Amino acid sequence: MIHAEDADMLTESRKNLSFYVGSTINFEAADRVLQEGDIIEIGDIKVEVLHTPGHTRGGICLKCSPDVVITGDTLFAGSVGRSDFPGGSHKQLIASIKSKLMKFPPQTRVLPGHGPETTIQEEEIYNPFLR
């Protein structure tokens, strides 16, 4: 699965950055292309896709419940994801975080792709990128 805006990264080595490290890795196309609001079912668990571009054009977060969100490379404890890759935009990343993630209740658990978990409230108070 991959967001529609990043689907070409699987099949084009210049877009997935493998070309730039001396390799040409091309994967098969995704079996499912995701859009904002799609639901992914994992057993009895349903998660909602939130399109949060900025790290990449097709960046996503996953709303697991009203009080848990997986943020991947979008939002970290005290930081935000990189935006210097092709298709990335720091301005768009911050806008995505503020318009989608910071709307969650303060006690919402944030599970990033790297590092410790945090909460929306902790990021509102301490994250220097969100001031």
N, CA, C and O atoms as CSV, one atom per row, in Angstrom:
chain,resi,resn,atom,element,x,y,z
A,1,MET,N,N,0.832,-1.179,0.000
A,1,MET,CA,C,0.000,0.000,0.000
A,1,MET,C,C,0.879,1.246,0.000
A,1,MET,O,O,1.945,1.291,0.615
A,2,ILE,N,N,0.392,2.240,-0.706
A,2,ILE,CA,C,1.103,3.514,-0.776
A,2,ILE,C,C,0.098,4.594,-1.187
A,2,ILE,O,O,-0.881,4.309,-1.877
A,3,HIS,N,N,0.346,5.816,-0.765
A,3,HIS,CA,C,-0.533,6.906,-1.182
A,3,HIS,C,C,-0.339,7.158,-2.679
A,3,HIS,O,O,0.760,6.990,-3.207
A,4,ALA,N,N,-1.400,7.555,-3.345
A,4,ALA,CA,C,-1.367,7.791,-4.790
A,4,ALA,C,C,-0.249,8.748,-5.199
A,4,ALA,O,O,0.362,8.568,-6.252
A,5,GLU,N,N,0.022,9.761,-4.377
A,5,GLU,CA,C,1.040,10.760,-4.717
A,5,GLU,C,C,2.470,10.212,-4.649
A,5,GLU,O,O,3.395,10.845,-5.160
A,6,ASP,N,N,2.660,9.055,-4.033
A,6,ASP,CA,C,3.993,8.447,-3.945
A,6,ASP,C,C,4.109,7.156,-4.747
A,6,ASP,O,O,5.161,6.516,-4.721
A,7,ALA,N,N,3.071,6.761,-5.447
A,7,ALA,CA,C,3.059,5.469,-6.134
A,7,ALA,C,C,4.217,5.320,-7.114
A,7,ALA,O,O,4.764,4.226,-7.252
A,8,ASP,N,N,4.600,6.392,-7.792
A,8,ASP,CA,C,5.694,6.303,-8.754
A,8,ASP,C,C,7.046,6.063,-8.092
A,8,ASP,O,O,7.993,5.663,-8.768
A,9,MET,N,N,7.158,6.294,-6.804
A,9,MET,CA,C,8.423,6.039,-6.104
A,9,MET,C,C,8.760,4.548,-6.068
A,9,MET,O,O,9.930,4.177,-5.968
A,10,LEU,N,N,7.761,3.714,-6.147
A,10,LEU,CA,C,8.015,2.275,-6.139
A,10,LEU,C,C,8.622,1.805,-7.452
A,10,LEU,O,O,9.480,0.923,-7.459
A,11,THR,N,N,8.192,2.375,-8.541
A,11,THR,CA,C,8.556,1.855,-9.855
A,11,THR,C,C,9.623,2.666,-10.588
A,11,THR,O,O,10.041,2.281,-11.680
A,12,GLU,N,N,10.070,3.779,-10.009
A,12,GLU,CA,C,11.067,4.622,-10.674
A,12,GLU,C,C,12.241,4.905,-9.735
A,12,GLU,O,O,12.094,5.603,-8.731
A,13,SER,N,N,13.408,4.351,-10.079
A,13,SER,CA,C,14.576,4.464,-9.197
A,13,SER,C,C,15.032,5.906,-8.987
A,13,SER,O,O,15.603,6.205,-7.938
A,14,ARG,N,N,14.811,6.788,-9.917
A,14,ARG,CA,C,15.199,8.193,-9.728
A,14,ARG,C,C,14.312,8.872,-8.690
A,14,ARG,O,O,14.726,9.847,-8.064
A,15,LYS,N,N,13.119,8.371,-8.509
A,15,LYS,CA,C,12.205,8.972,-7.541
A,15,LYS,C,C,12.303,8.324,-6.171
A,15,LYS,O,O,11.972,8.964,-5.173
A,16,ASN,N,N,12.749,7.063,-6.087
A,16,ASN,CA,C,12.868,6.416,-4.772
A,16,ASN,C,C,14.273,6.558,-4.190
A,16,ASN,O,O,14.590,5.963,-3.160
A,17,LEU,N,N,15.100,7.344,-4.853
A,17,LEU,CA,C,16.455,7.712,-4.415
A,17,LEU,C,C,17.488,6.607,-4.552
A,17,LEU,O,O,18.666,6.859,-4.295
A,18,SER,N,N,17.112,5.396,-4.942
A,18,SER,CA,C,18.108,4.334,-5.076
A,18,SER,C,C,19.125,4.674,-6.166
A,18,SER,O,O,20.293,4.304,-6.050
A,19,PHE,N,N,18.709,5.355,-7.199
A,19,PHE,CA,C,19.596,5.764,-8.285
A,19,PHE,C,C,20.762,6.593,-7.762
A,19,PHE,O,O,21.885,6.478,-8.254
A,20,TYR,N,N,20.494,7.424,-6.767
A,20,TYR,CA,C,21.501,8.345,-6.254
A,20,TYR,C,C,22.543,7.682,-5.363
A,20,TYR,O,O,23.545,8.308,-5.018
A,21,VAL,N,N,22.325,6.441,-4.988
A,21,VAL,CA,C,23.323,5.700,-4.208
A,21,VAL,C,C,23.913,4.564,-5.043
A,21,VAL,O,O,24.437,3.589,-4.504
A,22,GLY,N,N,23.820,4.705,-6.369
A,22,GLY,CA,C,24.448,3.760,-7.269
A,22,GLY,C,C,23.672,2.484,-7.517
A,22,GLY,O,O,24.256,1.487,-7.942
A,23,SER,N,N,22.404,2.487,-7.271
A,23,SER,CA,C,21.576,1.303,-7.475
A,23,SER,C,C,20.349,1.699,-8.291
A,23,SER,O,O,20.047,2.882,-8.449
A,24,THR,N,N,19.669,0.722,-8.789
A,24,THR,CA,C,18.394,0.982,-9.466
A,24,THR,C,C,17.381,-0.024,-8.947
A,24,THR,O,O,17.201,-1.103,-9.511
A,25,ILE,N,N,16.739,0.349,-7.884
A,25,ILE,CA,C,15.747,-0.524,-7.269
A,25,ILE,C,C,14.368,-0.084,-7.742
A,25,ILE,O,O,13.928,1.034,-7.477
A,26,ASN,N,N,13.711,-0.974,-8.435
A,26,ASN,CA,C,12.348,-0.729,-8.885
A,26,ASN,C,C,11.479,-1.850,-8.343
A,26,ASN,O,O,11.730,-3.026,-8.610
A,27,PHE,N,N,10.477,-1.490,-7.596
A,27,PHE,CA,C,9.562,-2.462,-7.018
A,27,PHE,C,C,8.339,-2.592,-7.915
A,27,PHE,O,O,8.120,-1.787,-8.821
A,28,GLU,N,N,7.558,-3.611,-7.644
A,28,GLU,CA,C,6.285,-3.734,-8.347
A,28,GLU,C,C,5.350,-2.644,-7.846
A,28,GLU,O,O,5.513,-2.123,-6.743
A,29,ALA,N,N,4.383,-2.314,-8.664
A,29,ALA,CA,C,3.386,-1.325,-8.263
A,29,ALA,C,C,2.650,-1.828,-7.026
A,29,ALA,O,O,2.524,-3.035,-6.816
A,30,ALA,N,N,2.174,-0.913,-6.225
A,30,ALA,CA,C,1.454,-1.268,-4.995
A,30,ALA,C,C,0.168,-2.010,-5.329
A,30,ALA,O,O,-0.464,-1.756,-6.354
A,31,ASP,N,N,-0.208,-2.927,-4.451
A,31,ASP,CA,C,-1.465,-3.650,-4.645
A,31,ASP,C,C,-2.668,-2.798,-4.257
A,31,ASP,O,O,-3.802,-3.113,-4.620
A,32,ARG,N,N,-2.418,-1.715,-3.518
A,32,ARG,CA,C,-3.497,-0.800,-3.148
A,32,ARG,C,C,-2.931,0.614,-3.085
A,32,ARG,O,O,-1.893,0.855,-2.468
A,33,VAL,N,N,-3.622,1.532,-3.726
A,33,VAL,CA,C,-3.236,2.940,-3.719
A,33,VAL,C,C,-4.197,3.672,-2.794
A,33,VAL,O,O,-5.416,3.584,-2.941
A,34,LEU,N,N,-3.626,4.393,-1.842
A,34,LEU,CA,C,-4.415,5.028,-0.787
A,34,LEU,C,C,-4.733,6.488,-1.081
A,34,LEU,O,O,-3.999,7.180,-1.786
A,35,GLN,N,N,-5.854,6.929,-0.518
A,35,GLN,CA,C,-6.293,8.317,-0.590
A,35,GLN,C,C,-6.738,8.753,0.805
A,35,GLN,O,O,-6.996,7.918,1.672
A,36,GLU,N,N,-6.826,10.056,1.011
A,36,GLU,CA,C,-7.353,10.623,2.257
A,36,GLU,C,C,-8.697,9.975,2.595
A,36,GLU,O,O,-9.579,9.866,1.743
A,37,GLY,N,N,-8.836,9.552,3.843
A,37,GLY,CA,C,-10.102,9.000,4.317
A,37,GLY,C,C,-10.283,7.514,4.095
A,37,GLY,O,O,-11.234,6.929,4.613
A,38,ASP,N,N,-9.388,6.882,3.334
A,38,ASP,CA,C,-9.490,5.431,3.148
A,38,ASP,C,C,-9.367,4.729,4.493
A,38,ASP,O,O,-8.718,5.231,5.411
A,39,ILE,N,N,-9.989,3.582,4.598
A,39,ILE,CA,C,-9.906,2.752,5.800
A,39,ILE,C,C,-9.085,1.518,5.471
A,39,ILE,O,O,-9.325,0.845,4.469
A,40,ILE,N,N,-8.116,1.229,6.325
A,40,ILE,CA,C,-7.309,0.015,6.210
A,40,ILE,C,C,-7.735,-0.904,7.340
A,40,ILE,O,O,-7.747,-0.503,8.504
A,41,GLU,N,N,-8.082,-2.131,7.000
A,41,GLU,CA,C,-8.483,-3.102,8.014
A,41,GLU,C,C,-7.341,-4.076,8.262
A,41,GLU,O,O,-6.810,-4.690,7.337
A,42,ILE,N,N,-6.977,-4.200,9.535
A,42,ILE,CA,C,-5.934,-5.129,9.969
A,42,ILE,C,C,-6.582,-6.010,11.021
A,42,ILE,O,O,-6.636,-5.645,12.196
A,43,GLY,N,N,-7.073,-7.164,10.605
A,43,GLY,CA,C,-7.852,-7.995,11.520
A,43,GLY,C,C,-9.100,-7.242,11.936
A,43,GLY,O,O,-9.877,-6.800,11.090
A,44,ASP,N,N,-9.293,-7.095,13.239
A,44,ASP,CA,C,-10.449,-6.368,13.766
A,44,ASP,C,C,-10.195,-4.866,13.896
A,44,ASP,O,O,-11.090,-4.113,14.280
A,45,ILE,N,N,-8.993,-4.440,13.579
A,45,ILE,CA,C,-8.620,-3.032,13.733
A,45,ILE,C,C,-8.834,-2.294,12.413
A,45,ILE,O,O,-8.470,-2.787,11.346
A,46,LYS,N,N,-9.427,-1.108,12.503
A,46,LYS,CA,C,-9.610,-0.250,11.333
A,46,LYS,C,C,-8.871,1.054,11.578
A,46,LYS,O,O,-9.040,1.688,12.620
A,47,VAL,N,N,-8.049,1.453,10.609
A,47,VAL,CA,C,-7.330,2.715,10.710
A,47,VAL,C,C,-7.694,3.597,9.519
A,47,VAL,O,O,-7.935,3.111,8.414
A,48,GLU,N,N,-7.726,4.892,9.770
A,48,GLU,CA,C,-8.087,5.853,8.729
A,48,GLU,C,C,-6.837,6.539,8.192
A,48,GLU,O,O,-5.971,6.955,8.961
A,49,VAL,N,N,-6.747,6.655,6.883
A,49,VAL,CA,C,-5.623,7.309,6.224
A,49,VAL,C,C,-5.815,8.827,6.256
A,49,VAL,O,O,-6.853,9.350,5.851
A,50,LEU,N,N,-4.786,9.516,6.750
A,50,LEU,CA,C,-4.745,10.979,6.731
A,50,LEU,C,C,-3.615,11.387,5.789
A,50,LEU,O,O,-2.458,11.054,6.044
A,51,HIS,N,N,-3.921,12.090,4.719
A,51,HIS,CA,C,-2.886,12.534,3.787
A,51,HIS,C,C,-2.169,13.732,4.397
A,51,HIS,O,O,-2.768,14.789,4.595
A,52,THR,N,N,-0.885,13.560,4.693
A,52,THR,CA,C,-0.083,14.611,5.321
A,52,THR,C,C,1.178,14.864,4.494
A,52,THR,O,O,2.276,14.501,4.917
A,53,PRO,N,N,1.033,15.478,3.334
A,53,PRO,CA,C,2.199,15.717,2.486
A,53,PRO,C,C,3.202,16.660,3.140
A,53,PRO,O,O,2.866,17.466,4.008
A,54,GLY,N,N,4.430,16.527,2.693
A,54,GLY,CA,C,5.505,17.377,3.203
A,54,GLY,C,C,6.810,16.604,3.247
A,54,GLY,O,O,7.794,17.017,2.633
A,55,HIS,N,N,6.834,15.484,3.966
A,55,HIS,CA,C,8.018,14.613,3.942
A,55,HIS,C,C,8.186,14.104,2.512
A,55,HIS,O,O,9.284,14.121,1.954
A,56,THR,N,N,7.089,13.659,1.942
A,56,THR,CA,C,6.964,13.348,0.523
A,56,THR,C,C,5.598,13.866,0.088
A,56,THR,O,O,4.786,14.272,0.919
A,57,ARG,N,N,5.351,13.849,-1.219
A,57,ARG,CA,C,4.039,14.297,-1.713
A,57,ARG,C,C,2.916,13.417,-1.168
A,57,ARG,O,O,1.807,13.895,-0.931
A,58,GLY,N,N,3.203,12.148,-0.973
A,58,GLY,CA,C,2.179,11.205,-0.537
A,58,GLY,C,C,2.299,10.789,0.907
A,58,GLY,O,O,1.854,9.702,1.274
A,59,GLY,N,N,2.887,11.627,1.734
A,59,GLY,CA,C,3.013,11.297,3.151
A,59,GLY,C,C,1.650,11.022,3.777
A,59,GLY,O,O,0.666,11.695,3.471
A,60,ILE,N,N,1.608,10.030,4.651
A,60,ILE,CA,C,0.360,9.719,5.350
A,60,ILE,C,C,0.613,9.504,6.832
A,60,ILE,O,O,1.723,9.183,7.258
A,61,CYS,N,N,-0.447,9.689,7.601
A,61,CYS,CA,C,-0.502,9.279,8.995
A,61,CYS,C,C,-1.706,8.361,9.110
A,61,CYS,O,O,-2.589,8.378,8.252
A,62,LEU,N,N,-1.744,7.566,10.158
A,62,LEU,CA,C,-2.831,6.612,10.344
A,62,LEU,C,C,-3.529,6.868,11.668
A,62,LEU,O,O,-2.927,6.753,12.735
A,63,LYS,N,N,-4.801,7.214,11.584
A,63,LYS,CA,C,-5.620,7.420,12.783
A,63,LYS,C,C,-6.135,6.051,13.215
A,63,LYS,O,O,-6.983,5.452,12.553
A,64,CYS,N,N,-5.605,5.566,14.341
A,64,CYS,CA,C,-5.949,4.227,14.826
A,64,CYS,C,C,-7.193,4.228,15.702
A,64,CYS,O,O,-7.929,3.243,15.752
A,65,SER,N,N,-7.415,5.319,16.378
A,65,SER,CA,C,-8.572,5.490,17.257
A,65,SER,C,C,-8.671,6.987,17.530
A,65,SER,O,O,-7.804,7.746,17.098
A,66,PRO,N,N,-9.704,7.423,18.233
A,66,PRO,CA,C,-9.790,8.860,18.516
A,66,PRO,C,C,-8.604,9.406,19.311
A,66,PRO,O,O,-8.378,10.616,19.334
A,67,ASP,N,N,-7.843,8.514,19.967
A,67,ASP,CA,C,-6.741,9.010,20.798
A,67,ASP,C,C,-5.386,8.376,20.488
A,67,ASP,O,O,-4.484,8.406,21.325
A,68,VAL,N,N,-5.235,7.800,19.286
A,68,VAL,CA,C,-3.938,7.249,18.864
A,68,VAL,C,C,-3.748,7.519,17.372
A,68,VAL,O,O,-4.620,7.214,16.558
A,69,VAL,N,N,-2.584,8.101,17.026
A,69,VAL,CA,C,-2.261,8.345,15.622
A,69,VAL,C,C,-0.813,7.927,15.368
A,69,VAL,O,O,0.090,8.276,16.128
A,70,ILE,N,N,-0.611,7.176,14.292
A,70,ILE,CA,C,0.733,6.803,13.851
A,70,ILE,C,C,1.169,7.867,12.852
A,70,ILE,O,O,0.507,8.079,11.836
A,71,THR,N,N,2.283,8.534,13.142
A,71,THR,CA,C,2.690,9.668,12.314
A,71,THR,C,C,3.854,9.374,11.377
A,71,THR,O,O,4.224,10.239,10.583
A,72,GLY,N,N,4.435,8.195,11.441
A,72,GLY,CA,C,5.503,7.845,10.511
A,72,GLY,C,C,6.620,8.869,10.507
A,72,GLY,O,O,7.200,9.168,11.551
A,73,ASP,N,N,6.927,9.413,9.324
A,73,ASP,CA,C,7.987,10.413,9.183
A,73,ASP,C,C,7.438,11.836,9.111
A,73,ASP,O,O,8.124,12.742,8.638
A,74,THR,N,N,6.208,12.037,9.575
A,74,THR,CA,C,5.616,13.377,9.561
A,74,THR,C,C,5.949,14.144,10.830
A,74,THR,O,O,6.458,15.263,10.764
A,75,LEU,N,N,5.668,13.552,11.984
A,75,LEU,CA,C,5.854,14.232,13.274
A,75,LEU,C,C,6.578,13.313,14.244
A,75,LEU,O,O,6.219,12.147,14.403
A,76,PHE,N,N,7.600,13.852,14.886
A,76,PHE,CA,C,8.375,13.141,15.903
A,76,PHE,C,C,8.272,13.891,17.225
A,76,PHE,O,O,7.790,15.023,17.267
A,77,ALA,N,N,8.722,13.263,18.291
A,77,ALA,CA,C,8.798,13.942,19.587
A,77,ALA,C,C,9.825,15.066,19.467
A,77,ALA,O,O,11.020,14.807,19.328
A,78,GLY,N,N,9.361,16.297,19.520
A,78,GLY,CA,C,10.249,17.449,19.466
A,78,GLY,C,C,10.784,17.811,18.100
A,78,GLY,O,O,11.657,18.673,17.993
A,79,SER,N,N,10.287,17.176,17.053
A,79,SER,CA,C,10.810,17.451,15.723
A,79,SER,C,C,9.764,17.105,14.662
A,79,SER,O,O,8.641,16.708,14.975
A,80,VAL,N,N,10.162,17.265,13.411
A,80,VAL,CA,C,9.310,16.908,12.278
A,80,VAL,C,C,10.165,16.150,11.273
A,80,VAL,O,O,11.391,16.125,11.377
A,81,GLY,N,N,9.509,15.539,10.307
A,81,GLY,CA,C,10.230,14.761,9.308
A,81,GLY,C,C,11.050,15.619,8.356
A,81,GLY,O,O,10.843,16.826,8.239
A,82,ARG,N,N,11.977,14.970,7.686
A,82,ARG,CA,C,12.775,15.645,6.662
A,82,ARG,C,C,11.874,16.033,5.500
A,82,ARG,O,O,10.862,15.385,5.232
A,83,SER,N,N,12.254,17.078,4.833
A,83,SER,CA,C,11.483,17.514,3.671
A,83,SER,C,C,12.391,17.869,2.497
A,83,SER,O,O,11.969,18.545,1.559
A,84,ASP,N,N,13.641,17.406,2.555
A,84,ASP,CA,C,14.612,17.761,1.525
A,84,ASP,C,C,14.751,16.712,0.428
A,84,ASP,O,O,15.660,16.801,-0.398
A,85,PHE,N,N,13.871,15.731,0.409
A,85,PHE,CA,C,13.868,14.736,-0.659
A,85,PHE,C,C,13.000,15.238,-1.811
A,85,PHE,O,O,12.205,16.159,-1.623
A,86,PRO,N,N,13.138,14.642,-3.010
A,86,PRO,CA,C,12.275,15.054,-4.126
A,86,PRO,C,C,10.792,14.970,-3.738
A,86,PRO,O,O,10.325,13.955,-3.222
A,87,GLY,N,N,10.076,16.049,-3.997
A,87,GLY,CA,C,8.654,16.089,-3.666
A,87,GLY,C,C,8.359,16.559,-2.259
A,87,GLY,O,O,7.199,16.777,-1.910
A,88,GLY,N,N,9.392,16.720,-1.440
A,88,GLY,CA,C,9.197,17.181,-0.073
A,88,GLY,C,C,9.061,18.693,-0.014
A,88,GLY,O,O,9.544,19.408,-0.892
A,89,SER,N,N,8.398,19.169,1.030
A,89,SER,CA,C,8.219,20.611,1.220
A,89,SER,C,C,8.037,20.884,2.704
A,89,SER,O,O,7.072,20.425,3.314
A,90,HIS,N,N,8.969,21.633,3.283
A,90,HIS,CA,C,8.869,21.944,4.706
A,90,HIS,C,C,7.598,22.738,5.001
A,90,HIS,O,O,6.917,22.478,5.993
A,91,LYS,N,N,7.284,23.689,4.155
A,91,LYS,CA,C,6.076,24.497,4.341
A,91,LYS,C,C,4.828,23.608,4.325
A,91,LYS,O,O,3.936,23.768,5.159
A,92,GLN,N,N,4.772,22.689,3.391
A,92,GLN,CA,C,3.630,21.780,3.291
A,92,GLN,C,C,3.589,20.822,4.481
A,92,GLN,O,O,2.511,20.499,4.979
A,93,LEU,N,N,4.748,20.371,4.935
A,93,LEU,CA,C,4.820,19.477,6.092
A,93,LEU,C,C,4.234,20.150,7.330
A,93,LEU,O,O,3.402,19.561,8.021
A,94,ILE,N,N,4.659,21.365,7.612
A,94,ILE,CA,C,4.146,22.095,8.779
A,94,ILE,C,C,2.650,22.343,8.633
A,94,ILE,O,O,1.903,22.210,9.603
A,95,ALA,N,N,2.208,22.702,7.435
A,95,ALA,CA,C,0.772,22.916,7.204
A,95,ALA,C,C,-0.017,21.631,7.437
A,95,ALA,O,O,-1.104,21.675,8.013
A,96,SER,N,N,0.508,20.497,7.002
A,96,SER,CA,C,-0.160,19.205,7.219
A,96,SER,C,C,-0.289,18.897,8.703
A,96,SER,O,O,-1.347,18.476,9.171
A,97,ILE,N,N,0.791,19.110,9.436
A,97,ILE,CA,C,0.782,18.832,10.875
A,97,ILE,C,C,-0.236,19.722,11.576
A,97,ILE,O,O,-1.030,19.251,12.390
A,98,LYS,N,N,-0.206,21.001,11.255
A,98,LYS,CA,C,-1.109,21.937,11.934
A,98,LYS,C,C,-2.567,21.711,11.557
A,98,LYS,O,O,-3.447,21.829,12.410
A,99,SER,N,N,-2.839,21.390,10.305
A,99,SER,CA,C,-4.235,21.251,9.871
A,99,SER,C,C,-4.828,19.878,10.161
A,99,SER,O,O,-6.044,19.753,10.310
A,100,LYS,N,N,-3.993,18.849,10.244
A,100,LYS,CA,C,-4.519,17.493,10.456
A,100,LYS,C,C,-4.231,16.960,11.858
A,100,LYS,O,O,-5.141,16.487,12.538
A,101,LEU,N,N,-2.985,17.032,12.288
A,101,LEU,CA,C,-2.606,16.371,13.545
A,101,LEU,C,C,-2.900,17.213,14.775
A,101,LEU,O,O,-3.332,16.682,15.798
A,102,MET,N,N,-2.673,18.511,14.691
A,102,MET,CA,C,-2.871,19.349,15.872
A,102,MET,C,C,-4.347,19.574,16.182
A,102,MET,O,O,-4.676,20.244,17.161
A,103,LYS,N,N,-5.227,19.030,15.372
A,103,LYS,CA,C,-6.673,19.079,15.630
A,103,LYS,C,C,-7.114,17.962,16.573
A,103,LYS,O,O,-8.227,17.990,17.098
A,104,PHE,N,N,-6.239,16.977,16.786
A,104,PHE,CA,C,-6.560,15.885,17.704
A,104,PHE,C,C,-6.591,16.410,19.136
A,104,PHE,O,O,-5.960,17.425,19.433
A,105,PRO,N,N,-7.313,15.739,20.024
A,105,PRO,CA,C,-7.323,16.151,21.433
A,105,PRO,C,C,-5.905,16.125,22.017
A,105,PRO,O,O,-5.073,15.334,21.573
A,106,PRO,N,N,-5.625,16.973,23.000
A,106,PRO,CA,C,-4.283,17.080,23.578
A,106,PRO,C,C,-3.705,15.755,24.075
A,106,PRO,O,O,-2.499,15.537,23.962
A,107,GLN,N,N,-4.532,14.873,24.617
A,107,GLN,CA,C,-4.043,13.618,25.186
A,107,GLN,C,C,-3.766,12.543,24.128
A,107,GLN,O,O,-3.327,11.446,24.475
A,108,THR,N,N,-4.012,12.834,22.850
A,108,THR,CA,C,-3.803,11.854,21.785
A,108,THR,C,C,-2.359,11.380,21.777
A,108,THR,O,O,-1.428,12.185,21.768
A,109,ARG,N,N,-2.186,10.058,21.783
A,109,ARG,CA,C,-0.847,9.461,21.700
A,109,ARG,C,C,-0.355,9.542,20.265
A,109,ARG,O,O,-1.078,9.192,19.332
A,110,VAL,N,N,0.869,10.002,20.091
A,110,VAL,CA,C,1.513,10.108,18.790
A,110,VAL,C,C,2.592,9.036,18.730
A,110,VAL,O,O,3.511,9.021,19.548
A,111,LEU,N,N,2.471,8.139,17.751
A,111,LEU,CA,C,3.438,7.061,17.571
A,111,LEU,C,C,4.217,7.330,16.284
A,111,LEU,O,O,3.750,6.990,15.197
A,112,PRO,N,N,5.401,7.937,16.397
A,112,PRO,CA,C,6.180,8.268,15.205
A,112,PRO,C,C,6.905,7.055,14.630
A,112,PRO,O,O,6.998,6.004,15.263
A,113,GLY,N,N,7.411,7.230,13.422
A,113,GLY,CA,C,8.170,6.168,12.774
A,113,GLY,C,C,9.535,5.943,13.390
A,113,GLY,O,O,10.136,4.888,13.190
A,114,HIS,N,N,10.038,6.918,14.137
A,114,HIS,CA,C,11.342,6.835,14.802
A,114,HIS,C,C,11.228,7.504,16.160
A,114,HIS,O,O,10.472,8.461,16.327
A,115,GLY,N,N,11.968,7.007,17.114
A,115,GLY,CA,C,12.042,7.665,18.416
A,115,GLY,C,C,10.860,7.380,19.322
A,115,GLY,O,O,9.995,6.562,19.009
A,116,PRO,N,N,10.840,8.081,20.467
A,116,PRO,CA,C,9.816,7.807,21.485
A,116,PRO,C,C,8.442,8.343,21.092
A,116,PRO,O,O,8.310,9.240,20.259
A,117,GLU,N,N,7.436,7.764,21.718
A,117,GLU,CA,C,6.089,8.295,21.507
A,117,GLU,C,C,5.952,9.614,22.247
A,117,GLU,O,O,6.756,9.946,23.118
A,118,THR,N,N,4.927,10.351,21.885
A,118,THR,CA,C,4.668,11.651,22.480
A,118,THR,C,C,3.157,11.859,22.491
A,118,THR,O,O,2.400,10.923,22.232
A,119,THR,N,N,2.722,13.059,22.785
A,119,THR,CA,C,1.299,13.393,22.709
A,119,THR,C,C,1.146,14.694,21.928
A,119,THR,O,O,2.107,15.444,21.754
A,120,ILE,N,N,-0.048,14.946,21.469
A,120,ILE,CA,C,-0.326,16.207,20.780
A,120,ILE,C,C,-0.017,17.381,21.708
A,120,ILE,O,O,0.565,18.376,21.277
A,121,GLN,N,N,-0.400,17.270,22.967
A,121,GLN,CA,C,-0.151,18.354,23.922
A,121,GLN,C,C,1.344,18.625,24.085
A,121,GLN,O,O,1.764,19.783,24.092
A,122,GLU,N,N,2.149,17.574,24.215
A,122,GLU,CA,C,3.594,17.765,24.357
A,122,GLU,C,C,4.172,18.470,23.136
A,122,GLU,O,O,5.058,19.315,23.266
A,123,GLU,N,N,3.681,18.131,21.964
A,123,GLU,CA,C,4.193,18.767,20.748
A,123,GLU,C,C,3.736,20.216,20.640
A,123,GLU,O,O,4.491,21.067,20.168
A,124,GLU,N,N,2.523,20.506,21.066
A,124,GLU,CA,C,2.051,21.903,21.089
A,124,GLU,C,C,2.939,22.761,21.980
A,124,GLU,O,O,3.233,23.912,21.654
A,125,ILE,N,N,3.360,22.201,23.094
A,125,ILE,CA,C,4.146,22.959,24.072
A,125,ILE,C,C,5.627,23.020,23.700
A,125,ILE,O,O,6.238,24.087,23.759
A,126,TYR,N,N,6.210,21.869,23.314
A,126,TYR,CA,C,7.665,21.771,23.223
A,126,TYR,C,C,8.262,21.719,21.819
A,126,TYR,O,O,9.461,21.950,21.666
A,127,ASN,N,N,7.475,21.426,20.801
A,127,ASN,CA,C,8.064,21.242,19.474
A,127,ASN,C,C,8.380,22.599,18.835
A,127,ASN,O,O,7.461,23.350,18.506
A,128,PRO,N,N,9.673,22.924,18.654
A,128,PRO,CA,C,10.039,24.243,18.130
A,128,PRO,C,C,9.589,24.478,16.687
A,128,PRO,O,O,9.483,25.626,16.257
A,129,PHE,N,N,9.327,23.421,15.945
A,129,PHE,CA,C,8.899,23.566,14.552
A,129,PHE,C,C,7.434,23.970,14.435
A,129,PHE,O,O,6.985,24.365,13.359
A,130,LEU,N,N,6.692,23.876,15.525
A,130,LEU,CA,C,5.258,24.151,15.480
A,130,LEU,C,C,4.888,25.479,16.118
A,130,LEU,O,O,3.708,25.753,16.342
A,131,ARG,N,N,5.869,26.296,16.409
A,131,ARG,CA,C,5.600,27.611,17.019
A,131,ARG,C,C,5.366,28.662,15.972
A,131,ARG,O,O,5.126,29.822,16.304
